[in-house]
Amino acid sequence: MRKQPMTAQDCGKAMRKYREDIGMSIWTLGQMSGVHPNTISNYELGKYGPSLINIVALADALDISIDQYIGRT
């Protein structure tokens, strides 16, 4: 059975969880990923979802796979 597609809110919750689990601030994640901290905050709040380019950058900065980031593992 297929899982339901991930929503912007799901994506934001996952990103926040991974970020907080390693004790990283939004500012540091922004510096490491090249994504503006305000944009990261909007992702975490579920206002909108990240582009594929930003998913890759954020997953790399968090040292997780894209599958982990989008909840496929």
GUPA-49849 format. One record per residue (C-alpha): x, y, z. Coordinates in Angstrom, 1 decimal, padded with zeros to 4 digits, m for minus. Example, Ala and Ser with C-alpha at 12.3 -4.5 7.8 and 13.67 -1.06 7.14 Angstrom:
// residues 2
((012.3; m004.5; 007.8))
((013.7; m001.1; 007.1))
END
This chain:
// residues 73
((000.0; 000.0; 000.0))
((001.3; 003.5; m000.9))
((001.9; 006.1; 001.7))
((000.1; 009.4; 001.5))
((002.1; 012.1; m000.1))
((004.2; 014.3; 002.3))
((002.6; 017.7; 002.9))
((004.5; 020.9; 003.5))
((003.7; 020.6; 007.2))
((005.1; 017.1; 007.3))
((008.2; 018.2; 005.6))
((008.7; 021.1; 008.0))
((008.1; 018.9; 011.1))
((010.7; 016.4; 009.8))
((013.3; 019.1; 009.1))
((012.8; 020.7; 012.5))
((013.1; 017.3; 014.2))
((016.4; 016.5; 012.5))
((017.7; 020.0; 013.1))
((016.8; 020.0; 016.8))
((018.0; 016.4; 017.3))
((021.5; 017.6; 016.4))
((021.2; 020.9; 018.3))
((021.5; 023.0; 015.2))
((020.0; 026.5; 015.0))
((018.0; 027.8; 012.1))
((020.8; 030.3; 011.5))
((023.5; 027.6; 011.3))
((021.4; 025.5; 009.0))
((020.9; 028.5; 006.8))
((024.7; 029.1; 006.7))
((025.5; 025.5; 006.0))
((022.8; 025.0; 003.3))
((022.7; 028.4; 001.6))
((019.0; 028.7; 002.4))
((017.9; 031.9; 004.1))
((016.9; 031.3; 007.8))
((013.5; 033.0; 007.2))
((012.8; 030.6; 004.4))
((013.8; 027.7; 006.7))
((011.4; 029.0; 009.4))
((008.6; 029.2; 006.8))
((009.3; 025.6; 005.8))
((009.3; 024.4; 009.5))
((006.0; 026.3; 010.0))
((004.5; 024.5; 007.0))
((003.8; 027.7; 005.2))
((005.2; 026.2; 002.0))
((007.4; 023.3; 001.1))
((011.0; 023.5; m000.1))
((012.1; 023.1; m003.8))
((014.0; 020.0; m004.8))
((017.2; 022.0; m004.8))
((016.6; 023.2; m001.3))
((015.7; 019.7; m000.1))
((019.1; 018.5; m001.3))
((020.9; 021.4; 000.3))
((019.1; 021.0; 003.6))
((019.5; 017.2; 003.7))
((023.2; 017.6; 003.0))
((023.6; 020.2; 005.8))
((021.7; 018.0; 008.2))
((023.8; 015.0; 007.1))
((020.7; 012.9; 006.3))
((019.5; 011.2; 003.1))
((016.8; 012.7; 001.0))
((014.7; 009.6; 001.8))
((015.1; 010.3; 005.5))
((014.2; 013.9; 005.0))
((011.0; 013.1; 003.1))
((010.0; 010.2; 005.4))
((010.6; 007.3; 003.1))
((012.8; 005.3; 005.5))
END
